[in-house]
Amino acid sequence: MTVPRQGDALDAVVVGVHPESAMGGSRTETAETPAQGEAKSGSALIVNKLTKRFGDRVAFDDVSFEVGYGEVFGFLGPNGAGKTTMVRTLGTLLAPTSGSATVAGMPLSAAVGPQIRARISIMPESPGLYLRLTVAENLECFADLYELRDAPERIAAALRAVNLVDRANDPCRSLSKGLRQRVGLARALLNDPAVLFLDEPTSGLDPVAAREVHDLIDEQRKSGVTIFLTTHRLEEAERLCDRVAILNTTLRLIGRPDELRKQLFTRTLDVRIRAPLDNADRVFAGLPGVESWEPGELGVYVLTISDPSIATPEVARALVAAGADLLFLGESRHSLEDVYLELINEDVEANAR
């Protein structure tokens, strides 16, 4: 194999490969890692009041959450919110200022840093490949650093997982950014991680390449890998994640996207009819499940409701009885982006006061 020259890779750090981190420890020994697809109970990640400061600057403060085995967990927030610092901390590359955490069943500490790094992988935004080496040579290089005894089998499995078997002998510098991201993911899968940290894995990718990465993440979910995903693409988080957390130095909200929508927004029905009602209050007031209403643009009404299954048929019957030509009736749908912007705007307004 060609020996990589210094400077070929600008960011070739793979957790589990470089044990000389801020958490300390000697060269990593290959540890027994949980098999993909193996059913597990409990939590893959437990974070309890974790804080990281750099001098006077707070990266994140008093953060607590748990992530179950086999879960895809989205970590969202604006630039500077502390997302990447959290990944580096849980990946043992940075020592926390205070608080505690358990990663892949092991307490986060300098003493067990090498063992944690053997059970997890981090795929950074820039995969940092050796561009003069082929895809296979890159994987061989990192398999050597992992000291994997079954390296050929692991490399073959990783290439199959990311659909790159036919590109194994291509130099990485000849690959598109989307294909390089696939190589980076293959490298992260070499040690069969129990927890896979993906830091902005689709940043800068076109929609087709991003969809390919999404499909790969779905495949890993089916294999039972716990995935901790940081992303700025909110539609990506909504599509992929079982739960999401929104961080802006402190943890603002955590839960399933549909739960977060219900927490932040009242439930409403959108009504659109051909012509405005002569007396809307007579039509809507007192209907079961309807709490209030307000007019929108011409022929449009927004009704605040308690239960759409009760309110929707009652509203439809009332409109028909009033002789209205009903064009549309449906519950308003707030996206994860709406949730995110609502919280971030709250923070901006609070900081401005």
N, C-alpha and C positions, 0 to 999 in steps of 0.2 A: 504494500500500500504506500502511496506517496505520502511523505511526511509533510503536514501543513506548515507553511511558513508563517512566521509571526506577522500579524496584521491581516491574514486572510479572512479571519472572522472577527468582527468588531464586538460582538456580544454573544459569545458562544458559551454562556453560562447555563448549565443544566443542573438543577438541584439533584443531589445524589452523586454528582460527578466531582464537584469542587467542594471538599469538606472544609477547606480553610476559609470559613466565613466568619461573620461577626459573632456567631454563636459558639465558635471554637470547635475543637475536636480534631482528631487525626484522620488519616486516609480512610475513606468509607469502605467497610466490608459489606459484601453482598448479604442482605438480610432476607429472611423469609418474608415474602410479600403476599398479601391476600390475592387469591386467584380471581380473575375477572369472571363475573357471572355467579360467584358464590354468594348465597343469600346471607345477609348479615343483619343483626339487630343493633340497636343503639345508634350512636352518633359518630360519624367520621370526623367531624370537627366540633369542638366545644370551645367557645370563646367567652371568657368571663371578665368583664370590666377591663378590657385590654386598652392600654394607652401607649402611644408613641410620640415622644417629643424630640425635636432637634433644637436644643437650646431653648429659646423663648417661643419657637414656633411649634404649634401642635399639629401633628399630622392627622391623628384621630384620637378621640378621647372617650374613655369609659364605654367601650363597645362590647356588647354581649349578644351572642346568637349561637344556634346549633344547626348543624347540617347533617342529615341522615345519610347512611350508606346508600349509594345508588341514586342520589338526588342530584339534579342539576340546579345549582343555586346561583342566582344572578346578583351581582354586586354593582350597583349603579351609583352614579354621582357625577358632579361637574369636575372639570380639571382642578386639581389641587385639593380634592375632597379627602384623599388618603387611601384610595383604592389600591394603587400599586404598592404603596407602603405596607398596607395590610397583607397583600400577597407575599411580599418579601419577608415580612415578620413571621407569618405562619409557615413560610418555606425555610425558616431558620437562617435567612441571609441577614436579618437585622434582629437585634435583641429588643424586646419590648421595654418600655420605661416602667410600666407597672401592669398589674393584672396577670391573668393566667390563661392558658389554652391547652387543649388536648388535640393532637393532630394524628390521624390514623391510629387512634387508640393509645398514643404515647404522650406524656406530659411534655409541653414545650420547654426545653431547657438545654443549656450548653452540654450537659452530660450525655444526653441522648440525641443530640443533633445529627450525628452520622446515621443512626438507625432511622430517624424520621426521614432523612433525605433519601434513604434507600427505598422508602415506601411511598414516596410522592414524586411528582414531576411538575415542573413549571414550564409552560410555553410562553415566552415573552412576546410582546407586540412585534419585535423584530427577531426572527428566529436565529440570526447570527450564525449562518452556516459557513463552512470553509468553501468558498466559491470555486476554487481551483480543483477541488475533489469532486468525484462523482457522488451521486446520491448514496450508493452502497458504501463508498469509502467514508463518507461522513458518518453513516450509521456504525460502521466498523470502528471508527475512531472513538466514538462515544461509548460503544459497547465495551471496548477495551478499558476505558476510564471507569465504567461501572463494574469492571471485573466480572462480567457475566460468563458463566461457565458454558452456557448453551447459546452463545452469541449468534451463530448462523441461523438457528431456528428462530430466535427472537427477531432477528433482522428480517427474515422472510415473513414472519407473521405481521410485523409492523408495516412492511411494504404492501402486503395484501390488505391490511386494514385501511390504508389510505389510497388504495388503487394506484400504486406506483411501481408495480412489478416490472412493467415494460419500460420504465424510465430509470431503472436502477443504475445503468452504466452511463447516464447522461451527466455531464458536469453541471454542478448546481448553478454556475453563472449563466447557463443557457436556458434556465427555467424561468417561467413567468413568476410574478409575485405570488399568485394563487398556488402554483405548484410548489414554490419554496415554503409556503405556509403548510402545505401537506407534508413536506419533508420534516419541517419542525415538529409537526404533530407526531409523525412516525418516530422521531427521536425521543419525544416525550413518552412514548408508549413502550420503549425498549425494556424498561425495568418492571413492566406490568404493574403500574402504580395503583394503589388503593384510592388515592386522591390526586386528581389532575387539575392544576391551576392553569386557566387560560386567560391571559391578560390581553384584552383587545385582539382576539385572534383574527377578526375580519377587517381590521383597520386598513383603509386604503384599497380594499379589494372591490372589483366590479361586482354587480349583482349575481352574475353566474358563478364566479369564484366564491363569493360569500355563501351562496346556496350550497356549493359543494362542501364547504367547511361545516355548514349547518348539518348536512347529511352525515358527515363523519362524527359530529358530536352526538347526533341521535344514535348512531351505531354504538358508540361508547356507552351511552346511557343504557342501551339494551344489554350490554355486556356486564353491567353492574358497577361501572366505574363512577365514583363520586366526582362531580365536576363543579369547580368553583370558577364562575365566569364573570369577568369584568368586561363591560362593554358600554359604549356610548350609543349603540343602536338599540333604541327602545323596542322597535318592532322585533328585533332579534331576541331580546330578552323575553318578550311576551310569547314568542313562538317556541322557544327552547326551554324556558325555566319552569320548574315546578313551583319555586318560590323566589322572590326577589327581596333584596334589602336596598334601601336608598340611604346612602351615606353622604353627609356634608360635614365632615369632621366628627360629628356625632351621628349616631344611628337615628334616622328620622322615622323610618317605618319599615316593617318587615311582614311578609305574608304572601299568599297567592295573589296574582294580579287581579283576579275577580274580587277577592276579599278587600284588597286595597281600594278598588273603585268604590265598593259599598261603604267603606269607612269614610272616604273623603267627599263623596258626592251623594246628594239626595237622589232618590229614584224618581224619574220623570217619564211622562209619555209625550211624544211629539204628535201633534194632530195637524193635518193639513186638509182643508176643505176648499171647494171651488170659490165660495164667496163667504165673507165674514158673517157671523151669526148676528141677528138683530138683538138678541139678549143672551149673551154667553153665560151670564150668571144663572139664568133660569135653567139652562141646559146642564151645566156642570155642578152647580151647588148641590150638596147633599148626596151625590152619587157615592155608593159604597167604594171604599179604597181611594177616593180622591180627596186630598187634603187642601189643595188650593190650585189656582190657575192664573195664568197671565197671558195676555195676547203678545204675539210676535209680529212679524210682517203680515201683510194682507192675507187673511185666511189661515193664519198659522197660530196655534195655541200650544203652550207648554203647561202640562198639568203635573203638579207634585203629587206622588202617589205613595201609598204604603205597601201595596202588593199588586204587581202587574197582572197576576192571574185573576184577581177580583176586579180590578179597575178597568182593564182593557175591554172585556165584553160589555160592561155597563156603559162605558163611554160610547162604544160603537152603537149600542141600542138607542142611547139617548140622542145621538146625532141623526140616526135614521128617522127616529120619531119626530125630530125637529125639521125634517125635510132637507138636511144638508147633504151635499154631494161629497162623500168622503173620498179623498185622494190618497191619504196615507195615515196610518195609525200604528205606532210602534214605540217600544221603550228606547229611550236615549242610551247610546253606548259610549261610554268614556274609555279611551284607550289608556294604556300604561303611560304613554307620553303625557296625557292630561294629568295623571296622578303625579308624575315626576315634576312637571312644570308648576303644578299647584304648590308642592312642597318647597321647591327651590325658590319660587317667587315669594313664599312666606318668609324664607330665610333672608332674601334680599331686602324685603320690606322691614323685617325686624332689625337688620344691621343698619338700615338707614335712619332708624329712629334714635 
